Amino acid sequence: MLTKVVGPIVAGAVLAGVGLFGLVSSQTAPPATNPASQEIITYGDR
């Protein structure tokens, strides 16, 4: 009886924790290239 209630709660908490960790780690990862190394204004050069 108790495992029918506690099991899904624990499974949901673990799944939510893994999803939250994945979301935070993907949002805080550094960019692949440095955006500051690119020119912003080109003054008409192509």
N, C-alpha and C positions, 0 to 999 in steps of 0.2 A: 504493500500500500504506500509506504513512504517513498519507495524508489520510483513509483509512478509519478510522484509530485516533484521530487528533488532531481531526478534524472534529467528531465527536459529543462529545468531551470539551470542546472550546471552546464548542460550542452549549449544552451542559448547564450550563457555568459561567456563560455569559451569561444564560441563562434563570433560573438560581438567583439570580444577582445582581439581576436586575430584580425577581424575586418578593420577595427579601429587602428591597430598597429600598422596594417598595410596602407591605409589611407594616409596616416600621419607620415610614415616613412616615404611615401611617394611624393607628398607635398613638400617635404623638407629636403629632398635630395637636390644636390647642386645641378645646375644646367649642364648640358653636354658641351656647350661652347660658351665662351665669355661674351656676353652681349656688349660689354664696354669696349671690346676690341674692334667693333665695327663702326664705320663712320655714320653719323646720324644725318648730317647735312652734306650733300654732294655738290651743291652749287652748279647744277646742270650737267655735271660730268656723268657719263654713262658707262 
